[in-house]
């Protein structure tokens, strides 16, 4: 049996899986991350809920933050996760921590066509690299290097790279973000809180459609609904700007990784705003890469619909027995 986890800033998913080429779920459960003091506390509750203590052979956990020597300080959660301490807490010899996007990247080779929405067919090169970008509570990016005939996912902290505006409107957003935060990284734009930032920038006098208080928790959904339903022109502009920046950074990632095997868009936001993702702004910005526009037009691009891809990928990693 494999034990896998996807530890995010908002929720933590844990699962037991049968060891298969695509791990088969046996029990999956979700927890509110900040309701617990540690990953060990969630694991204790999860394992205590099992009718029979499972014989776990390997465990892998994707965590939102950089991992140094199998210890992670989570970016948006006040936890320190130590693989050795987790292993001791559950009596297991081997526990591995992965960056959350690296974990999600392990799911890419086992995803089914029904779990993807294709934005650009492109011309896939099976022997090439791939890349993953995912906006949710934060922004993550991962590379899938082609090595000896298989993908080897590699973590990055690309979501915290400097935001690079392309238009006068985006330059204004950059200046607005710097004035409020001192520095503007991509996560300040491409995330749930980032969408709220863009909304605030474009609504200096407030927004009747979303109400007087637009916070980082309920705001993203309210903004998206108002935009997709056409109830507020500035909300439409907010979502359009967000989607265009998303496409531009996905295109940047394709260039950085030479992603001839495809760029995959994960995270919780893209599936919820599919009409906007398909409307043209995303791919327009993705393709606007002269003198590399021809290359960009050959890169396959797809949105991942499986909202448990990170958990699945962690299970794939555990089953492969890799570090």
C-alpha positions as CSV (number, residue, x, y, z in Angstrom):
1,X,0.0,0.0,0.0
2,X,1.2,3.5,-0.8
3,X,0.5,6.6,1.4
4,X,0.4,9.9,-0.4
5,X,-0.3,13.5,0.5
6,X,-0.8,16.9,-1.1
7,X,-0.3,19.6,1.5
8,X,-1.6,22.9,0.4
9,X,-2.1,26.3,2.0
10,X,-5.9,25.8,2.1
11,X,-6.4,22.0,2.2
12,X,-4.5,18.9,2.7
13,X,-5.4,15.7,0.8
14,X,-4.2,12.3,2.1
15,X,-4.7,9.0,0.4
16,X,-4.0,5.3,0.5
17,X,-3.4,3.7,-2.9
18,X,-2.8,0.2,-4.3
19,X,0.6,0.1,-6.0
20,X,-0.2,0.1,-9.8
21,X,1.3,1.9,-12.8
22,X,-1.5,4.4,-12.1
23,X,-2.0,4.1,-8.4
24,X,-5.5,2.9,-7.5
25,X,-7.1,4.9,-4.7
26,X,-8.4,3.0,-1.7
27,X,-9.2,5.8,0.7
28,X,-9.0,9.6,0.1
29,X,-9.7,12.3,2.6
30,X,-9.5,16.1,2.7
31,X,-8.5,18.2,5.7
32,X,-8.4,22.0,6.4
33,X,-4.6,22.6,6.6
34,X,-4.6,25.4,9.2
35,X,-7.0,23.5,11.5
36,X,-4.0,21.3,12.5
37,X,-0.6,22.1,14.0
38,X,1.4,19.8,11.8
39,X,1.3,17.2,9.1
40,X,1.9,14.5,11.8
41,X,-1.3,15.5,13.5
42,X,-3.3,15.1,10.3
43,X,-1.6,11.8,9.5
44,X,-2.5,10.5,13.0
45,X,-6.2,11.3,12.5
46,X,-6.1,9.8,9.0
47,X,-4.5,6.5,10.0
48,X,-6.7,6.2,13.1
49,X,-9.8,6.4,10.8
50,X,-8.7,3.3,9.0
51,X,-10.7,0.1,10.0
52,X,-7.4,-1.9,9.8
53,X,-4.0,-0.4,10.0
54,X,-2.7,-0.6,6.4
55,X,0.7,-2.1,5.6
56,X,2.3,0.9,4.0
57,X,5.5,0.3,2.0
58,X,6.3,3.9,0.9
59,X,5.0,7.4,1.4
60,X,5.5,10.6,-0.5
61,X,4.1,14.1,0.3
62,X,3.9,17.1,-1.9
63,X,4.3,20.3,0.1
64,X,3.9,24.0,-1.0
65,X,7.4,25.3,-0.6
66,X,11.1,24.6,-1.2
67,X,12.6,21.4,0.3
68,X,16.2,21.4,1.6
69,X,17.6,18.1,2.7
70,X,14.1,16.7,3.1
71,X,13.0,19.5,5.3
72,X,10.4,22.1,4.2
73,X,9.3,25.4,5.5
74,X,5.9,25.9,3.9
75,X,5.5,29.1,2.0
76,X,1.9,30.0,3.1
77,X,1.5,27.7,6.2
78,X,3.4,28.1,9.5
79,X,4.7,24.6,9.5
80,X,8.1,23.0,9.3
81,X,7.8,19.5,7.8
82,X,10.7,17.1,8.3
83,X,10.6,13.8,6.4
84,X,12.5,11.9,9.1
85,X,10.1,13.2,11.8
86,X,7.1,12.2,9.7
87,X,8.6,8.7,9.1
88,X,9.0,8.2,12.9
89,X,5.5,9.4,13.6
90,X,3.9,6.8,11.4
91,X,6.5,4.0,11.9
92,X,7.7,3.9,8.3
93,X,11.2,3.5,7.1
94,X,11.0,5.8,4.0
95,X,9.1,9.0,3.6
96,X,9.9,11.5,0.9
97,X,8.9,15.2,0.6
98,X,8.4,16.8,-2.8
99,X,7.6,20.3,-3.9
100,X,3.8,20.3,-4.5
101,X,4.3,21.1,-8.2
102,X,6.9,18.5,-8.6
103,X,4.5,16.0,-7.1
104,X,1.7,17.1,-9.5
105,X,4.2,16.7,-12.4
106,X,4.5,13.0,-11.6
107,X,0.9,12.6,-12.5
108,X,1.3,13.9,-16.0
109,X,2.3,10.6,-17.7
110,X,-0.7,8.8,-16.2
111,X,-3.4,11.3,-16.8
112,X,-6.2,10.2,-19.1
113,X,-7.5,12.3,-22.1
114,X,-10.7,12.8,-20.2
115,X,-8.8,14.6,-17.5
116,X,-7.4,17.2,-19.9
117,X,-8.9,20.2,-21.9
118,X,-6.7,20.9,-24.9
119,X,-6.1,24.6,-25.6
120,X,-3.6,23.9,-28.4
121,X,-2.9,20.6,-30.1
122,X,0.5,21.6,-31.3
123,X,2.9,19.0,-32.5
124,X,4.0,16.8,-29.6
125,X,7.5,15.5,-29.5
126,X,7.4,12.4,-27.2
127,X,11.2,12.6,-26.6
128,X,11.0,16.2,-25.5
129,X,10.7,18.0,-22.2
130,X,7.4,19.2,-20.7
131,X,6.4,21.8,-18.1
132,X,3.7,22.5,-15.6
133,X,2.2,25.7,-14.3
134,X,-0.5,25.9,-11.7
135,X,-2.3,28.9,-10.1
136,X,-4.3,28.3,-7.0
137,X,-3.8,29.7,-3.5
138,X,-0.3,30.4,-4.8
139,X,1.6,29.9,-8.1
140,X,3.7,26.9,-8.8
141,X,5.9,25.8,-11.7
142,X,7.7,22.6,-12.4
143,X,9.9,21.2,-15.2
144,X,9.6,17.6,-16.6
145,X,13.0,16.8,-18.0
146,X,13.2,14.0,-20.6
147,X,15.9,11.6,-19.3
148,X,16.5,8.1,-20.6
149,X,13.1,7.9,-22.1
150,X,11.0,9.1,-19.2
151,X,10.1,12.3,-17.5
152,X,12.0,13.4,-14.4
153,X,10.1,16.2,-12.6
154,X,12.1,19.0,-11.2
155,X,10.9,21.6,-8.7
156,X,11.2,25.4,-9.2
157,X,10.2,28.5,-7.3
158,X,9.3,30.2,-10.5
159,X,6.1,31.6,-9.1
160,X,8.2,34.0,-7.1
161,X,10.2,35.3,-10.0
162,X,9.8,39.0,-10.9
163,X,6.5,39.9,-12.7
164,X,7.3,41.1,-16.2
165,X,4.5,43.3,-17.6
166,X,4.0,43.4,-21.4
167,X,1.4,46.1,-21.9
168,X,0.8,49.6,-20.5
169,X,-2.1,48.3,-18.4
170,X,0.2,45.6,-16.9
171,X,3.0,48.2,-16.3
172,X,0.4,50.1,-14.3
173,X,-0.4,46.9,-12.3
174,X,3.3,46.4,-11.6
175,X,3.6,50.0,-10.3
176,X,0.5,49.4,-8.1
177,X,1.9,46.2,-6.7
178,X,5.3,47.7,-5.9
179,X,3.6,50.6,-4.1
180,X,1.7,48.2,-1.9
181,X,4.1,45.2,-1.5
182,X,7.6,46.5,-2.3
183,X,8.2,43.8,-4.8
184,X,5.9,42.2,-7.5
185,X,6.4,38.5,-8.2
186,X,4.1,36.4,-10.5
187,X,2.3,35.0,-7.5
188,X,1.0,38.5,-6.7
189,X,-0.9,38.3,-9.9
190,X,-1.4,34.6,-10.7
191,X,-3.2,33.2,-7.7
192,X,-6.4,33.5,-5.9
193,X,-5.1,36.5,-3.9
194,X,-3.5,37.7,-7.1
195,X,-6.8,37.9,-8.8
196,X,-8.0,40.0,-5.9
197,X,-5.0,42.3,-6.4
198,X,-5.8,42.7,-10.1
199,X,-9.4,43.4,-9.2
200,X,-8.4,46.1,-6.6
201,X,-6.1,47.7,-9.2
202,X,-8.9,48.0,-11.7
203,X,-11.5,49.0,-9.2
204,X,-10.1,52.0,-7.3
205,X,-13.7,53.1,-6.4
206,X,-15.0,49.7,-5.4
207,X,-17.1,47.1,-7.2
208,X,-20.9,47.0,-7.0
209,X,-21.0,43.5,-8.5
210,X,-18.7,41.9,-5.8
211,X,-19.7,44.0,-2.8
212,X,-17.8,46.3,-0.5
213,X,-15.4,43.6,0.8
214,X,-13.4,41.6,-1.6
215,X,-11.1,39.4,0.3
216,X,-8.6,36.7,-0.7
217,X,-10.9,33.9,0.5
218,X,-14.3,34.6,-1.1
219,X,-13.1,37.3,-3.6
220,X,-11.7,35.1,-6.4
221,X,-15.0,33.2,-6.9
222,X,-17.1,36.4,-6.7
223,X,-14.8,38.2,-9.2
224,X,-14.9,35.2,-11.6
225,X,-18.7,34.9,-11.4
226,X,-19.2,38.6,-12.1
227,X,-16.8,38.4,-15.0
228,X,-18.1,35.2,-16.6
229,X,-21.7,36.4,-16.2
230,X,-20.9,39.8,-17.7
231,X,-22.3,41.7,-14.7
232,X,-19.3,44.1,-14.4
233,X,-17.1,45.4,-17.2
234,X,-14.2,45.9,-14.9
235,X,-14.5,42.4,-13.6
236,X,-14.4,41.2,-17.2
237,X,-11.2,43.3,-17.7
238,X,-9.8,41.8,-14.4
239,X,-10.3,38.3,-15.6
240,X,-9.0,39.1,-19.1
241,X,-5.8,40.6,-17.6
242,X,-5.3,37.7,-15.3
243,X,-5.7,35.2,-18.1
244,X,-3.4,37.1,-20.4
245,X,-0.6,37.2,-17.8
246,X,-1.2,33.5,-17.1
247,X,-0.8,32.7,-20.8
248,X,2.3,34.9,-21.1
249,X,4.0,33.2,-18.1
250,X,3.0,29.7,-19.4
251,X,4.6,30.7,-22.7
252,X,7.8,31.9,-20.8
253,X,7.9,28.5,-19.1
254,X,7.6,26.7,-22.5
255,X,10.6,28.6,-23.8
256,X,12.7,28.1,-20.6
257,X,12.1,24.4,-20.6
258,X,11.9,23.8,-24.4
259,X,8.6,22.0,-23.7
260,X,8.1,20.2,-27.0
261,X,6.2,17.5,-25.2
262,X,3.7,20.0,-23.8
263,X,2.8,22.6,-21.2
264,X,0.2,21.5,-18.7
265,X,-1.9,24.0,-16.7
266,X,-2.9,22.7,-13.2
267,X,-4.2,24.2,-10.1
268,X,-7.7,25.0,-8.9
269,X,-8.3,28.2,-10.9
270,X,-8.1,27.2,-14.5
271,X,-10.9,24.6,-14.5
272,X,-13.2,27.1,-12.8
273,X,-12.7,29.7,-15.5
274,X,-12.6,27.5,-18.6
275,X,-14.7,29.9,-20.8
276,X,-12.1,32.7,-20.1
277,X,-9.2,30.3,-20.6
278,X,-10.6,29.2,-24.0
279,X,-11.6,32.7,-25.1
280,X,-8.3,33.6,-26.7
281,X,-6.4,35.8,-24.3
282,X,-4.4,33.0,-22.7
283,X,-3.2,31.4,-26.0
284,X,-2.8,34.9,-27.5
285,X,-0.2,35.8,-24.9
286,X,1.3,32.3,-24.9
287,X,2.0,32.7,-28.7
288,X,3.1,36.3,-28.6
289,X,6.8,35.3,-28.4
290,X,8.6,36.7,-31.4
291,X,11.1,35.6,-32.6
292,X,10.0,32.3,-31.1
293,X,6.3,32.4,-32.1
294,X,6.7,29.5,-34.5
295,X,8.2,27.4,-31.8
296,X,5.4,28.4,-29.4
297,X,2.7,27.4,-31.9
298,X,4.1,23.8,-32.0
299,X,3.9,23.3,-28.2
300,X,0.9,21.3,-27.0
301,X,-1.0,23.1,-24.2
302,X,-3.7,21.5,-22.0
303,X,-5.5,22.2,-18.7
304,X,-5.6,19.5,-16.1
305,X,-9.1,18.9,-14.8
306,X,-8.3,16.3,-12.2
307,X,-8.4,18.3,-8.9
308,X,-6.4,15.5,-7.2
309,X,-3.5,15.4,-9.6
310,X,-1.0,16.5,-6.9
311,X,-2.1,13.6,-4.7
312,X,-2.1,11.2,-7.6
313,X,1.4,12.3,-8.6
314,X,2.7,11.9,-5.0
315,X,1.4,8.3,-5.1
316,X,3.1,7.7,-8.5
317,X,6.4,8.9,-6.9
318,X,5.9,6.7,-3.9
319,X,5.3,3.7,-6.2
320,X,8.4,4.4,-8.2
321,X,10.6,4.4,-5.2
322,X,12.6,7.4,-6.3
323,X,14.1,10.3,-4.3
